[in-house]
Amino acid sequence: MTNIVVLVKQVPDTYSERKLAAGDNTLDREAADAVLDEINERAIEEALVIKEANEGEVTVVCVGPDRANDAIRKALSMGADKAVHVSDEALHGADILQTSKVLAKAVGTVEGVDLIIAGNEASDGRGGAVPAVLAELLGLPQLTHARKVTVEGGTVKVERETADEGITHLEASLPALISVNEKINEPRYPSFKGIMAAKKKPVEKLTAADLGLDGEVGLANAASTVLESAPKPPREAGQRVDDEGDGGVKVAEYLASQKLI
Amino acid sequence: MPAERLLPDTESQDLIELTREIAKQELEPHAAEYEAAERFPREQFRLLGRSGLLSLPYPEHWGGGAVPYETYLQVLEEIATAWMSVGVGLSVHTMSCYALAEYGSPEQQERWLPEMLGGELLGGYALSESQAGSDAAALSTRAVRDGADYLVTGAKAWITHGGEADYYTTMVRTAEGSEGISCLHVAGDTPGLTAAPPEKKMGLTGSTTTQLLFDGARVPADRLVGAEGQGLKIALSSLASGRLGIAACAVGLAQAALDEAVGYAKQRSQFGSPIIEFQGIEFLLADMAAAVESARATYLDAARRRDRGMPFARQSSVAKLIATDAAMRVTTDAVQVLGGAGYTRDFPVERYMREAKVPQIFEGTNQIQRMVIARQLRNG
């Protein structure tokens, strides 16, 4: 029996243009189509696989505006059992630390949590720090960047993979927090039956005040704010190499000049 | 640009989202390759089945989705936009379940419908014969009672999923005259039933179309759907709903052609401007959009009548006629917008144009649709 919380976030669709709001440099959520972050689909998939093997309950926890309800419904239609949705205008502009505090309180409303699963980083902010901060706040072991997860009895084993350190094997006793990378699995599609079942599943809606965080959150209280931003410069034209018998050498010289080899 | 839809509820919206996700990731990327290789996308149908998309308009009691036609047809349209052969296959499968769902005995329904709607099986619908096309009542495949079975002999023609389907809803002759036609639910592996080699078609080359050869095939008599002699009535009422499916597929195909043409016209420059800025092209595109959207409105009107239990056979024929003629025109114009590029197989619009021809022909030619419409005007 493993009770799992999955953290999910609604993000702007990576296919649409993403931008910051002109006034306060926060994410302009209205400018783009909003979707359940793909890495969260993988986190949900992993939770469902663990649940199917060990039984238990999967709860999704989401912090986001009302429209994030669409992302929650998708998670429920994939097979999660219930949801906690923290939605509050006061949270507008919350930074990583605040968001982690809100998540810690929200996870605290779920009883008997054995495992928290998050994506390793969201595709919008890309801070990638929330899983670690949340684990610290909750006093849980953190097993991040997992490409493989095994739950056996009271322990969780993880193959951790990062670009810098390669693969490391981690093990912790439950309860624990893990974050997964994009290699963890291929998420399932919801089914139409899942869609119909989702509308009957409970979604608890909470405000910052419900979590005792009134007056502590939002852009005015954030430890970090975005002062200015500029669009990514357009991609420059590539360098063309004509092969006159020495093409391989020229390619190697180019790669060496870029310190790639 | 995806079609803008008015949907009746949140579940329908989520269903369309799911359909678009599957269409974009699992169907569209493979369509050109499978069509060129004349390869039947059996595994893609299984994915649709697992996702619950092969049983949408049938009651939950048998494992269906119990969604209204208004929603089912828009799902079907999205699938046809990604891959016409799969859209047509889904429409045919849905029609193949109709006879049992509407005319089967409770025992037959309990026995067969759950697996037919379960997603793993695929159905076919066998009415036409080489000498009985528009004149379906002239069919001559004969079923003779032999103890507890029928012995079926004859050849069915133009059977979508021929040789691939797990069962065929088959119309056979049990007596003379139009009152002598009966409907059998025939298992695909019935001894004495074989499929001829696939027809070599102009389009929908990923979908198999074959003759079905019955050589004294022994079909248990408990597979008779409805009463003996009820077959033509079953066939025609199946077609009234099936034609809505074809109308939705045709609109989906036309939408795909429009999207391709608009995308191309925005990035193709001549005389120093994107060609979409020339009136010659923008009026063409505007007419294409008007054709797509009016055809969609037409099939949705018929679907809403059906969902409310109102007569819809005439509206279904109107929708099939309007939508398939629109698809032919829109796909032809899409080739025109792309010019020489559109005539090559490097772009999908020539395939769309080839695929648009047969919807004007199957499930009742558009001439037959006019007969259905005119007969109602005369008698109504």
HADDOCK unambig.tbl for C-alpha pairs under 7 A between the chains (distance, minus, plus):
assign (segid A and resid 190 and name CA) (segid B and resid 51 and name CA) 6.66 0.50 0.50
assign (segid A and resid 191 and name CA) (segid B and resid 50 and name CA) 6.93 0.50 0.50
assign (segid A and resid 191 and name CA) (segid B and resid 51 and name CA) 4.07 0.50 0.50
assign (segid A and resid 191 and name CA) (segid B and resid 52 and name CA) 5.67 0.50 0.50
assign (segid A and resid 192 and name CA) (segid B and resid 15 and name CA) 6.48 0.50 0.50
assign (segid A and resid 192 and name CA) (segid B and resid 51 and name CA) 6.01 0.50 0.50
assign (segid A and resid 192 and name CA) (segid B and resid 52 and name CA) 5.20 0.50 0.50
assign (segid A and resid 193 and name CA) (segid B and resid 52 and name CA) 6.81 0.50 0.50
assign (segid A and resid 195 and name CA) (segid B and resid 11 and name CA) 6.53 0.50 0.50
assign (segid A and resid 195 and name CA) (segid B and resid 14 and name CA) 6.92 0.50 0.50
assign (segid A and resid 196 and name CA) (segid B and resid 11 and name CA) 6.61 0.50 0.50
